[in-house]
């Protein structure tokens, strides 16, 4: 039982990463006005810059 905990945690983290990637993909391909899409993509890039400690490359709105 104790050996299953790390496996479960890795699977749980992988599911969250895949969910985030899918969410970004759906957000980027969603039909909406270009201005609004750029704002959402910038928000995602800004959020990811905190996670990765890398400067974000924002899209000019």
C-alpha positions as CSV (number, residue, x, y, z in Angstrom):
1,X,0.0,0.0,0.0
2,X,2.8,2.5,0.9
3,X,4.4,1.9,-2.5
4,X,1.2,3.0,-4.3
5,X,1.2,6.5,-2.8
6,X,4.1,7.9,-4.9
7,X,2.6,6.3,-8.1
8,X,-0.8,7.8,-7.3
9,X,0.7,11.2,-6.7
10,X,2.6,11.1,-10.0
11,X,-0.5,10.1,-11.9
12,X,-2.5,12.9,-10.2
13,X,0.1,15.5,-11.1
14,X,0.2,14.2,-14.7
15,X,-3.5,14.4,-14.9
16,X,-3.4,18.0,-13.8
17,X,-0.7,18.9,-16.3
18,X,-2.6,17.3,-19.1
19,X,-5.7,19.2,-18.0
20,X,-3.8,22.5,-18.0
21,X,-2.4,21.8,-21.5
22,X,-5.9,20.9,-22.8
23,X,-7.3,24.0,-21.2
24,X,-4.7,26.2,-22.9
25,X,-5.3,24.5,-26.2
26,X,-9.1,25.0,-26.0
27,X,-8.5,28.6,-25.0
28,X,-6.2,29.3,-27.9
29,X,-8.4,27.7,-30.5
30,X,-11.8,29.0,-29.2
31,X,-13.7,31.2,-31.6
32,X,-13.9,34.6,-30.0
33,X,-12.9,38.2,-30.9
34,X,-9.1,38.5,-31.4
35,X,-8.7,41.2,-28.7
36,X,-10.4,39.0,-26.1
37,X,-8.3,35.9,-27.2
38,X,-5.1,37.8,-26.8
39,X,-6.1,38.9,-23.3
40,X,-6.8,35.3,-22.2
41,X,-3.5,34.0,-23.8
42,X,-1.6,36.8,-22.0
43,X,-3.3,35.8,-18.7
44,X,-2.2,32.2,-19.2
45,X,1.4,33.2,-20.2
46,X,1.6,35.5,-17.2
47,X,0.4,32.7,-14.9
48,X,2.8,30.2,-16.4
49,X,5.7,32.7,-15.9
50,X,5.2,32.4,-12.2
51,X,5.3,28.6,-12.3
52,X,8.4,28.4,-14.4
53,X,10.2,31.5,-13.1
54,X,10.7,32.6,-16.6
55,X,9.8,36.1,-18.0
56,X,6.6,36.0,-19.9
57,X,6.5,37.0,-23.6
58,X,3.2,38.9,-23.7
59,X,1.3,39.4,-26.9
60,X,0.5,43.1,-27.5
61,X,-3.2,43.7,-27.2
